[in-house]
Amino acid sequence: MDYEKNPLVHADRQLGDSSSAWAASFCCRSMRPLIICRGPIRKEAIDVFREMGISDFGILLSEKDSIVYPNAQSPELRIMKNPAHVHRVPDYSGASKEERNQRIEQIIKIAQEN
């Protein structure tokens, strides 16, 4: 079975289209999440957000995401329509407590500004 068509994996999650007012109240189209993870989990988050009708989301891209294969491009980067929604950071966590605090501040600033 094709992964993209598997009903156990993919479903209609656009509650805003529901005939039930209660279910429609859970519509998420106006959300603008920032995805802070890498690899297949990031791609899965993108898939789920799209199924929910969320089209305006951003992703963090750390140096570790591209350091192993500098010329490779992950599938989620290929499908990002707006390059301004790809936010580059040196690392997600930092090596020291000071770097972690700087990274947290940087990520919060990205989330607030976008």
Residue pairs with C-beta under 8 A, 6 or more apart in sequence:
3 9
4 10
10 47
10 51
11 51
12 51
13 48
13 51
13 52
13 53
14 27
14 29
14 51
14 52
14 53
15 23
15 24
15 25
15 26
15 27
15 28
15 52
16 24
16 27
16 28
16 29
16 53
17 24
17 53
18 24
27 53
28 52
28 53
28 54
29 52
29 53
29 54
29 55
31 54
31 57
32 54
32 56
32 57
32 58
32 114
33 45
33 49
33 54
33 57
33 58
34 57
34 58
34 59
34 60
34 87
34 107
34 110
34 111
34 114
35 42
35 45
35 46
35 49
35 57
35 58
35 59
35 60
36 60
36 92
36 107
37 45
38 62
38 64
38 65
39 74
42 59
42 74
42 76
43 74
43 75
43 76
46 57
46 59
46 76
46 79
49 55
49 57
56 85
57 85
58 85
58 86
58 87
58 110
58 114
59 76
59 80
59 85
59 86
59 87
60 87
60 88
60 89
60 92
60 107
60 110
61 77
61 86
61 87
61 88
61 89
62 88
62 89
62 90
62 91
62 92
63 88
63 89
63 90
63 91
64 91
64 92
65 74
66 72
77 86
80 86
84 114
85 114
87 110
87 114
89 103
89 106
89 107
89 110
90 103
91 99
91 103
92 103
92 107
93 99
93 100
93 103
94 100
94 101
94 102
94 103
